[in-house]
Amino acid sequence: MPRHPRGFDTQAAYDWLSRRDRRLAAWMRRIGPIPPNPQWKRSFDPVDALARSILFQQLSGKAAATIVGRVEAAIGSRRLHADTLGRVDDAALRACGVSGNKVLALRDLAAREIRGEIPSLRRMATMDHEAIVAALVPIRGIGRWTVEMMLMFRLGRPDLLPVDDLGVRKGAQRVDRLETLPTPRELAERGERWGPYRTYAGFYLWRVADFAAQAKAPTPRSQE
């Protein structure tokens, strides 16, 4: 069974995209090379990562971090899993600031972990990215975008393009000088020329969107 390495050669990706897309290449030269993500080499627990993604949804980074800290204190662990989350009831999670929908999502994640439905990091190494998406999107509160962020920022899969991401779409609009945002379908078609390094193209599209908005700091991404 083939194994998928974590991360990819960003210099090879830079060279490839520079040859394949003149408009994107102009922005790449302006921004400069984007180095490999350090998290590609760090071990992580998929269940814990998914639990944190649930808690961070629709909140500012600071507010979400505060709630996560309260949950960790309540369960007496920095590891968010079925066994540790099971130490507290729903009311205790709500008292930490976790919304009712997120409590339900955490309980669903824990139940699926107990049933063995969440692939381990080792198992993910043998799965293609669509198989990972299919395994994780049935979890309450976990959509395709969340899984794609894990695939890009934690697993370092080289050929992902999150076409539903607003920042990526804004970056593509800027690169191609479009009057309106490209639709997800249009962006998927546009991105075909970026394979097999669509992930790296996505990293640049986020930077282009931040640059265009004159952001003081890069927009936080889930899993970063």
N, C-alpha and C positions, 0 to 999 in steps of 0.2 A: 504493500500500500504506500503510495507516494506521500512524502512529508513536505509540508509547506514551511519554509524557513520564516522566522520572524524578522522583518525588515528587508530592505533591498538596497542596491547600489545607487545612491542618490546622484553620483557623478554620471553614471551611465544613463540615468533617467534625465538628468539635465541635458546631456548631449543629445539624447534621442528627441526630446521635445523641442530643443533648439532647432533641430533640422526639420522637424515635422510641421511646425506651426510658426510662421513668420510673426504674426501678431502677438501670440503669446510669448515668443522668444524676445521681443522688444521689451516686454514687461519683466521677463526673467532677468535680462541684463540690468535693467533699472533697479530691481530688488536685490539681485545677487543670489548666489547659490543658497539653498535651504539645506542645512545639515541633517543627518539622520536624527530621528527622534530618540532621545536616550531611553524612553520607556520601551522601545522595541526589545531591549536586552534585559529588562527587568521582569522577574516573575510576578505574576499576579493571580488572584483567585477570581474566576469569572463570576461566581455567585456574589461575592463581596462587591465586585465592580458593578454588577447589575443593580444590586441593592442601593449603592451610592448614586447610580444614575437615576433611579426612581426618586430618591430623596432630593436630588438637585433639580429636578424638572420644574420649570416655570418659576424659578426663584433666582435672585441674584446670588452670586458666589458666596458673598459674606453671610447672607441669611441662611443659605443652605448649609454652609459649614457650621454655623451655630447650632442648627437642628441636628446635624450629624453628631456633633459633640455631645449634645444632650442624650441622643439615643445610645451612644457608646457608653456614657456614664450610667444610663439606666440598665443596660444589659451587662455592664461590667466587663466589656471587651471591645477591642478595636476591630474585631472580626465580625462582620454582619453575615450571619448564616442561620440556617433553620434552628440549630441547637441554641445559639445565643439569643436570637430574636424570640425564641420560645420561652425565655426566662421572664418575659413581661407580657401583660395582656394588652388588648387594644387600647384600653383607657390610658394606660401608661405611655403608649406611643403617642396618643393624641396629646397628652400633657407635655410631651417634648416638642410639640408644634407640628407633628406629622398629620397631614389632612386625612380625612376618612378614605378617600380614594387611594391614597398612597399606602395606607395601612392595609387595605384589601390587596394592593399590588404586592406588598412585601409578604403577605401571608400566602399568596398564590406562588410567588417565587420560592418560598420556603417549602411549600407542599410539593412542588415540582422537584426541588432538590432531593427531598426525602424519597421520592419515587424514582430517582436516578435519571431524570429527564434533562438535566443541565449538563452539557458536555464539559469535561475537565479541560484544562489547558493542554494537557498531553493529547487528549482526544481531538481537540480542535486542530492540532498540528497535522492531522491526517484528513481533515475535512476541507472541501473547497468553500469559498465564502458564501455561496448561495445555500449550501447545506447548513452552515452556521446560522444564517439568517432564518432559514426554515425552522431550525431547532429552537430559536430564542424568541421569535415574534409572537408565539402563542402565549407567552407570559403576559399577564395583565400589566398594562402600563409600559410595556416594552414594544416600541415600534421599529420599523426598519432603520430609521435614521439613527436611533440609539445603537443598534447593532453595527451599523456602518462606521460609527465613530470608534467603537471598540476595534473593529477590523483595521481601521486606518492608523489610529493612534497607539493602540496597545499591541495588536498582532502584526502590524506593519505589512499588511497585504498590499502589493504594489498596484493593483488594477481596479480600484474602487472609485466611483464617481458618485457622490451623494446628490443626485439631480434634484431632490426636493429641498435641499438646503438653500435658504435665502441668500446667505453670504456667497455661496458658490455661484448662484444664478446672477447676483449683482456683479461679481467679478467677471463672469462671462459677458455680461452686458457691456461692461466697461472695455474689456479687451476687444470686442467686436464693434464697439461704438453703435450699439443698438438703441433705438428710441424707447423700447419697452423691454421688460425682463423676458428672457427666453423661457418657454415652458419647459417642464421637466423632459418631455419627449424631445423637444428641439435640442435641449442641452445634451441628452443622451446621444442623439445623432451627431451633434457637433463633437462630442468627446470620443467618438470612435477612432479618430485619427491619433488620439493621445495614447491608446493602448500600445504596449502593455504597462504603461506608467500613468494611468489615469489618477491614481492616488496623488502622485507628485504634482500633476496638473492642478488637482483640487487644492493642494497646499498653496499654490501660487494664486489661484482664483480668490481664496480667502484673503491673501495679502493684498491683492489688487483692490478688493472691496474695502479693506481697511484703509489702504492708501488713498483711495478715491474719496472716502468719507473724512479724510484727514483725522483719523482716530489717533488719540494720544497713546493708546495701548492696543495691542491686538485683541480682537474679540475672543473671549474665552470659548473654548470648544469642550463639549462633553468628552471625558476620558483624557484630556490633556493634563 
